[in-house]
Amino acid sequence: MKKLMIALFCGAVSLSASAGGNIANGEALAKKYNCASCHGADYTKATDPSYPKLAGQHAEYLKHALTAYKRGDGPNGRNNAIMGGFAKPLSGKDVEDLAAYLHSLPSGLVLQR
């Protein structure tokens, strides 16, 4: 039983470590898709006030938003021609990596003051 518990714990640790995404690949994808052109060079000062700040944003929110843009117009989707065009070619791993990178960036976002 003790060996089983250790194996389960080790599996859980390695699973959680890999679930965060690859930050370096996320950075490369953000550059490739030129996210900074709308969301700002440091992803905290968007070119339009209606565009969200991405730096420091929760990874789960970012994954959800990108997935919704991939779905497009329809149930549980987001309809935006620009973001839809960027999000549709992303794989699930790309979404994970972008979310990990953007979440890792410093920002002024706070939960509560």
Secondary structure, DSSP 8 states (H G I E B T S, - for coil): -HHHHHHHHHHHHHHHHHTT--HHHHHHHHHHTTTHHHH-TTSSS-SSTTS---TT--HHHHHHHHHHHHH-SSTT----HHHHHHHTT--HHHHHHHHHHHHHS-----S--
